[in-house]
Amino acid sequence: MPIQAECQVAELVRLNDHAYSMTLETGEAMASQVSCGQFVHIKCGHSRLLRRPISICEWGKDTIRVVFEVRGEGTAWLSRREPGDRVDVLGPLGRGFDVSGKKLLVVGGGIGVPPMLGCAREAARRGSEVHAVLGFRDEGHRMLTGDFAECCRSMSVISDDGSTGRKGFVTELVEEFLRAQTCGTCDPVLCAGCSGRPVPPEVLACGPKAMLKAVAQVCRTYGVGCQVSLEERMGCGVGACLVCACDMADGHRKHVCKDGPVFRAEEVDWDA
């Protein structure tokens, strides 16, 4: 059950020229309900009617950490908070990732990177083998890579301009990783029953929709499971309005805030 509370800012750290990490003292009642991939809805100033949905990066016994980029007046207001200030928080909200797989590849693009850190840490804590592929616009947008390195078996970084990691798109690294999961002698699509094939990974991804569509296509080609976290504008955050409705492959529409934000890749109508 989501909780609305005035939460005290415990820490605010600037990660780069664009992103901030905020740790909130939410109390155990809220923090204990968090699962991987959920989000909180934060009121950014008294004069702004709509809250801002921000993915949960990490959580503790009575704290929640969020990472956000300044995109407008609301997030700019949030970036000016100081330790001891209080903000109105509603959460945790939404349906998150299933991180129960024995081997996971977490894929994050841009501001979709932070929620994947919580997934990676939780899965590693449970004993899963976790690998990470992280994509950034450039060196100036890079963040949290040290945190991923602490809990992942491997981590690869790629950027649009090549200023950090390799130049290219995350799908290139995802395909290379999945290709390496075959035995090396069979067609990757046809050798699902081959005894020489390693345990196939489950792919978890968050980022721009174009990136998610491309990752879903690669996963479909290699016959591996894929979960995606969709980003949509939100009004209420609890499914009462229609702002974040999205089209599903079966012809139905679902709410990203309530039915998601995480869906199986095959559920989503990527051409809508």
C-alpha positions, 0 to 999 in steps of 0.5 A: 500500500503506497504511503504519502509522507513528508520525508526529510532529505538526508543527503543531496549529492551532485553526480555530474553537471545534470544529475543529482542523487537524493537520499530521503528518510522515508521511514520503515513503513515506506522503505520496507515495501520497495521492490526493484523498478518501482518509483516515488511521486514527489511534490516539487514545490507548493505551487506545482500541482503535478508530482514528478515520478522518479525511479527508486535507485536504492533503498535501505531499512528506512531510506530511499535513494532517487537519482534525477536530472534537472529537466524543468522547474520541478526538478530544478526546485528539487535540486535546490533542497538541502539536508534537513528540508522536507519533501512530500513523497507518495510511494512506492508505486508501480510494478517492478522487475522480477530479479529472481533469475540466476543470470541477469543482464541489466541494461540502462540508458541515460536516466534509465541507469539509476533504477538498474542499480537497485536491481543489480544490487538486489539480484547480487544479494540473492546470489544471482550472476549480474552483468551490466550494460550502461549507455550515456550521451557522453562523458558529462552524463556518466554516473554510478558506474563505480556502484555497478562495478561493486555488485556486477560480474562485468560492466560495459559502458558505451556512449553516443560520441565515444567520450566514455567507453565505446562509441555506439549504442547499447544494443551493440553490447547487448547483442555481443553479450547474448552471442557469447551465451551460445556454445559457439558452434550453433546458430544462436536462434536454433541451439536453445536445446544444445547441451553446450549452451550456458544458462541463458540470461534474463535481460532487464532494461530501462531507458528511452523507448527507442532503446527499449524497442531495439533491445527487445528486438535483439532479445527476441532474436536470441530467444531470451526473456526481456523485461522493460521499464517504460517512461511516460508522462504521469498525472496521478501516479496511481491509475486514476487518470489516463495520462500514462496509458500505453498500447499493448500488443494484444490491443488493450491499453494499460497504465504505466503507473499502475500496471507497470512501469515494468512489462514483459517486452512481448506485451508492448506494442512497439509500433504504436 
